[in-house]
C-alpha cells in the first residue's frame, strides 16, 4: 500500500503506530498530558524535548528534560519561569535575558552593537539601548547609573547626559498644561522624602530655582547680626579659568575662601579626591549670600542713618550759632 498521504478517521490500538509520510486527521487529536521528561508531543529519539501540558489550560515546552517556557491559563508567558504572574517574564541564570534583533540584513547578536533595540544582561554588563544600527544611545549600569549619550560617567552621579549643546538641548522639559504658580518641572527630596527644592514653572516664559524655605519647616528664628563684619571678610576676585576648564576670564569667589565666611554657599571639601585619586571639585551658590548682604546693607543703613541724624543735629547747632541764637 503506497504511503503518500494517509487519512485516518479512528485508530484504536494499544500499540505504537509509526507512519512514514504525511498523516491527515479529520477531527480532534487527543494526547496524554506528558511530563517535562517525557513530552506529550516530541520527536523520535528525543522524548524529553517537546510540548507537554502540566495543568488545565496550560501549555509548556520542554528542552532536554527542563521546562523552557510555558503559557498559563490566563495568557501569561514565562520563559525560564513557571509562574510568570505578568504578561511576560524572561528569566535566565546566564547570558542575555532579553534580546531584540533586527531581521533586515542583520543577524549578529545584539551584544555586538549591530542592531536596534535593547538587551538585558547579567553581572557587571549594562542594560543598553541602540538606534540606527550600532549607535548606542543610553545605558543603565550594574550600579544603577543612567547614562545618556555616553558610555561612562563624566563624574559620580546616578544620571549623566552628554550632548553637543550647539546642536540640540541636552534636557528638555515641556509643560503641556496652563502655566501657573506651583507647577514643578523637577522636585528634589531628602532621604526622609521631605521637600528640599524644585524647578518651578512660574509663568509662560519664566522658571524659578527654589530651595525649601517655608516658615513651618523652621524654628528658633532670630535676626541676623554681624553681617557687615562678614561682608568685610569676603574676598571677591577676578581670575582666568585654566585651559582644561575653558580658559575664559571670570570673577567671583574662591570656594574654600567663601566657605570660611559663609559655609552655606559652598559644597564639597577643599582638596577632596575620590577613591581613585581624582579631584572632587568644590562648588558654590552665591544666592545664599543674599541674606548676609541684605543684613549687611541694613546694618550699614543703620550706621548711616545715625550719622545723618548727628549731622542734622550739628548743622542745626551751626545754623543757630550763625544766627546768633546761641
Wavefront OBJ file of the C-alpha trace (Angstrom):
o trace
v 0.000 0.000 0.000
v 1.584 3.360 -1.053
v 2.238 5.970 1.701
v 1.923 9.380 0.017
v -0.893 10.640 2.278
v -2.937 8.604 4.760
v -6.395 9.638 6.049
v -7.276 8.023 9.370
v -10.731 8.575 10.921
v -10.144 6.498 14.055
v -7.487 4.073 15.217
v -7.885 2.098 18.394
v -4.785 0.204 19.410
v -2.661 -0.353 22.476
v 0.436 -0.447 20.308
v 2.541 2.398 18.911
v 1.809 3.490 15.365
v 4.676 4.509 13.087
v 3.891 6.225 9.818
v 6.349 7.458 7.194
v 4.930 10.359 5.211
v 2.107 12.823 5.830
v -0.786 11.993 8.149
v -4.123 13.817 7.983
v -6.665 13.541 10.799
v -10.302 14.546 10.466
v -11.461 15.715 13.876
v -9.603 16.337 17.135
v -6.411 14.611 18.206
v -6.001 13.993 21.920
v -2.707 13.069 23.539
v -1.688 12.460 27.102
v -0.554 15.380 29.287
v 3.045 14.218 29.242
v 5.786 15.426 31.565
v 8.881 17.572 31.312
v 10.988 14.447 30.815
v 8.500 12.628 28.560
v 6.722 15.235 26.445
v 3.263 14.582 25.062
v 4.449 15.677 21.623
v 8.107 15.110 20.755
v 10.366 13.877 18.021
v 11.709 10.380 17.551
v 14.505 9.525 19.951
v 14.178 12.747 21.957
v 11.183 12.356 24.314
v 12.369 14.987 26.823
v 12.143 17.815 24.247
v 8.729 18.864 23.047
v 5.316 20.027 24.270
v 3.504 18.869 27.400
v 0.520 20.051 29.451
v 1.357 20.450 33.176
v -2.096 21.768 34.176
v -5.508 22.579 32.763
v -5.394 25.280 30.074
v -1.581 25.420 30.319
v 0.962 24.689 27.596
v 4.618 24.059 28.399
v 7.731 23.455 26.333
v 10.482 21.074 27.435
v 14.106 21.302 26.334
v 16.366 18.407 27.329
v 14.176 17.439 30.288
v 13.852 21.016 31.666
v 10.908 23.313 31.229
v 11.963 26.166 28.918
v 8.674 28.062 28.538
v 5.012 27.924 29.422
v 1.815 29.760 28.565
v -0.564 29.871 31.517
v -4.350 29.646 31.524
v -4.661 33.458 31.656
v -2.304 34.023 28.714
v 0.823 34.902 30.683
v 4.132 33.743 29.201
v 7.063 32.578 31.281
v 10.420 31.891 29.639
v 12.660 30.119 32.135
v 9.925 30.762 34.695
v 6.975 28.545 35.653
v 4.820 31.172 37.399
v 5.139 34.449 35.431
v 2.424 36.464 37.208
v 2.580 39.147 34.461
v 2.201 39.138 30.679
v 5.851 38.211 30.022
v 8.657 37.079 32.309
v 12.119 36.221 30.960
v 14.437 34.572 33.491
v 17.920 33.211 32.877
v 20.894 32.312 35.023
v 23.488 33.011 32.321
v 23.816 35.170 29.234
v 21.477 37.862 27.991
v 17.971 37.667 29.421
v 16.215 39.555 26.624
v 17.459 40.364 23.146
v 15.850 42.280 20.285
v 17.316 41.530 16.858
v 16.520 43.410 13.663
v 15.976 40.930 10.836
v 16.584 43.270 7.876
v 20.007 42.045 6.859
v 21.446 41.843 10.361
v 21.983 38.509 12.080
v 24.698 39.304 14.631
v 24.000 39.132 18.356
v 22.636 42.356 19.843
v 25.509 42.442 22.291
v 27.850 43.194 19.378
v 26.128 46.564 18.892
v 24.827 45.692 15.439
v 21.067 46.077 15.767
v 18.453 48.462 17.063
v 16.673 47.731 20.334
v 17.773 46.872 23.845
v 19.247 43.988 25.815
v 19.159 42.919 29.447
v 22.284 41.120 30.624
v 23.706 39.788 33.861
v 26.547 40.703 36.150
v 28.561 43.863 35.527
v 27.171 44.380 31.996
v 24.751 47.277 31.411
v 21.238 47.439 30.015
v 21.921 49.201 26.708
v 19.724 50.938 24.119
v 20.706 51.304 20.455
v 19.254 53.071 17.412
v 20.355 53.398 13.802
v 22.430 50.253 13.717
v 25.441 50.201 16.015
v 24.841 53.547 17.741
v 24.428 53.200 21.490
v 22.146 55.956 22.816
v 21.736 55.110 26.516
v 22.600 52.551 29.165
v 21.768 51.629 32.747
v 24.865 50.314 34.503
v 25.054 47.462 37.000
v 25.362 50.129 39.712
v 22.065 51.751 38.707
v 23.533 54.798 36.943
v 21.636 56.075 33.890
v 23.932 57.324 31.113
v 22.572 59.064 28.002
v 24.872 59.888 25.112
v 27.897 58.435 26.913
v 29.166 55.004 27.961
v 30.933 56.153 31.126
v 30.273 58.586 33.943
v 31.735 62.039 33.467
v 31.567 62.461 37.226
v 29.987 60.441 40.016
v 26.182 60.561 39.938
v 23.154 58.452 39.124
v 22.167 60.352 35.954
v 24.528 61.667 33.283
v 23.675 63.228 29.912
v 26.367 64.036 27.361
v 25.387 66.030 24.275
v 26.711 68.809 21.996
v 24.766 71.858 23.167
v 25.299 73.597 19.854
v 23.018 71.153 18.060
v 20.152 70.497 20.487
v 19.029 70.859 24.084
v 20.566 68.381 26.482
v 17.391 68.038 28.547
v 14.004 69.459 27.579
v 11.030 69.573 29.952
v 7.751 70.844 28.494
v 4.708 71.881 30.485
v 1.645 70.900 28.453
v -0.883 72.486 30.821
v -1.713 76.113 31.577
v 1.309 77.780 33.147
v 0.973 78.926 36.736
v 2.493 79.041 40.180
v 3.159 75.732 41.888
v 3.812 73.706 38.711
v 7.101 71.898 39.173
v 9.360 70.787 36.341
v 11.520 68.963 38.866
v 11.348 68.345 42.617
v 14.159 67.383 44.984
v 13.555 65.367 48.150
v 15.817 64.491 51.053
v 16.419 60.998 52.455
v 13.255 61.306 54.556
v 11.193 62.126 51.438
v 10.760 65.719 52.669
v 10.746 68.514 50.094
v 14.170 70.131 49.611
v 13.786 72.250 46.475
v 12.428 72.425 42.940
v 12.499 73.971 39.491
v 9.104 75.657 39.097
v 7.248 76.955 36.056
v 6.127 80.351 37.308
v 4.857 81.877 34.074
v 4.659 81.378 30.331
v 8.360 82.134 29.795
v 9.821 82.073 33.318
v 11.086 79.499 35.799
v 12.261 79.694 39.407
v 15.008 77.639 41.056
v 13.816 77.267 44.619
v 15.115 75.907 47.904
v 12.662 74.983 50.647
v 12.076 77.955 52.970
v 8.571 77.646 54.442
v 8.287 79.031 57.993
v 6.585 75.797 59.051
v 9.870 73.980 58.465
v 11.896 76.278 60.759
v 12.304 77.076 64.431
v 14.463 79.278 66.668
v 14.275 82.107 64.096
v 16.388 85.180 65.053
v 17.545 88.342 63.255
v 20.974 88.028 61.630
v 23.690 90.091 63.290
v 27.323 90.751 62.432
v 26.654 90.628 58.685
v 28.647 93.753 57.890
v 31.688 92.233 59.535
v 31.204 89.052 57.465
v 30.998 91.064 54.270
v 34.275 92.769 55.136
v 35.883 89.304 55.254
v 34.740 88.331 51.752
v 37.392 88.220 49.035
v 35.812 88.895 45.649
v 38.364 88.497 42.873
v 38.945 88.222 39.148
v 40.631 85.179 37.611
v 41.214 83.135 34.476
v 39.988 79.576 34.212
v 42.679 77.005 33.432
v 42.781 75.839 29.831
v 41.136 72.472 30.553
v 38.195 74.342 32.090
v 37.642 76.700 29.191
v 40.329 79.372 29.590
v 37.844 82.261 29.928
v 38.145 85.207 32.279
v 35.919 85.171 35.335
v 35.011 86.960 38.510
v 33.592 85.828 41.817
v 34.962 83.943 44.800
v 37.329 81.072 45.556
v 35.171 78.297 47.037
v 37.149 77.444 50.169
v 37.709 81.139 50.979
v 33.988 81.841 50.789
v 33.281 78.662 52.762
v 35.227 80.006 55.735
v 32.923 83.058 55.874
v 29.508 81.764 54.681
v 29.630 77.923 54.700
v 26.097 77.547 53.296
v 27.281 78.968 49.955
v 29.789 76.190 49.274
v 29.605 72.446 48.639
v 32.440 69.970 48.983
v 35.703 69.954 50.887
v 38.932 71.726 49.964
v 41.411 69.421 48.170
v 38.989 66.436 48.234
v 39.691 63.448 45.944
v 37.701 60.304 45.138
v 38.799 56.712 45.763
v 40.809 56.791 42.523
v 42.659 59.972 43.429
v 40.691 62.168 41.030
v 39.802 65.697 42.246
v 36.299 66.227 43.645
v 35.858 69.926 42.966
v 34.079 72.360 45.241
v 31.155 74.420 44.013
v 29.230 77.408 45.276
v 25.802 79.001 45.135
v 26.068 82.742 45.717
v 22.300 83.035 46.214
v 22.971 82.032 49.818
v 24.874 85.329 50.175
v 21.670 87.326 49.714
v 20.658 87.175 53.378
v 24.141 88.176 54.535
v 24.359 91.029 52.034
v 20.838 92.206 52.914
v 21.598 92.198 56.621
v 24.888 93.993 55.950
v 23.072 96.684 53.960
v 20.584 97.085 56.813
v 23.414 97.387 59.344
v 25.174 99.905 57.109
v 21.930 101.862 56.699
v 21.502 101.991 60.484
v 25.005 103.420 60.743
v 24.433 105.998 58.011
v 21.002 106.902 59.437
v 22.603 107.537 62.822
v 25.338 109.589 61.188
v 22.782 111.549 59.208
v 20.870 112.303 62.407
v 24.047 113.505 64.107
v 24.974 115.636 61.097
v 21.473 117.114 61.061
v 21.793 117.968 64.757
v 25.232 119.514 64.248
v 24.045 121.519 61.245
v 21.123 122.842 63.305
v 23.537 123.968 66.033
v 25.828 125.626 63.492
v 22.883 127.427 61.947
v 21.765 128.621 65.373
v 25.260 129.902 66.159
v 25.433 131.743 62.876
v 22.056 133.322 63.546
v 23.203 134.404 66.981
v 20.567 132.401 68.722
v 23.076 130.623 70.959
l 1 2 3 4 5 6 7 8 9 10 11 12 13 14 15 16 17 18 19 20 21 22 23 24 25 26 27 28 29 30 31 32 33 34 35 36 37 38 39 40 41 42 43 44 45 46 47 48 49 50 51 52 53 54 55 56 57 58 59 60 61 62 63 64 65 66 67 68 69 70 71 72 73 74 75 76 77 78 79 80 81 82 83 84 85 86 87 88 89 90 91 92 93 94 95 96 97 98 99 100 101 102 103 104 105 106 107 108 109 110 111 112 113 114 115 116 117 118 119 120 121 122 123 124 125 126 127 128 129 130 131 132 133 134 135 136 137 138 139 140 141 142 143 144 145 146 147 148 149 150 151 152 153 154 155 156 157 158 159 160 161 162 163 164 165 166 167 168 169 170 171 172 173 174 175 176 177 178 179 180 181 182 183 184 185 186 187 188 189 190 191 192 193 194 195 196 197 198 199 200 201 202 203 204 205 206 207 208 209 210 211 212 213 214 215 216 217 218 219 220 221 222 223 224 225 226 227 228 229 230 231 232 233 234 235 236 237 238 239 240 241 242 243 244 245 246 247 248 249 250 251 252 253 254 255 256 257 258 259 260 261 262 263 264 265 266 267 268 269 270 271 272 273 274 275 276 277 278 279 280 281 282 283 284 285 286 287 288 289 290 291 292 293 294 295 296 297 298 299 300 301 302 303 304 305 306 307 308 309 310 311 312 313 314 315 316 317 318 319 320 321 322 323 324 325 326
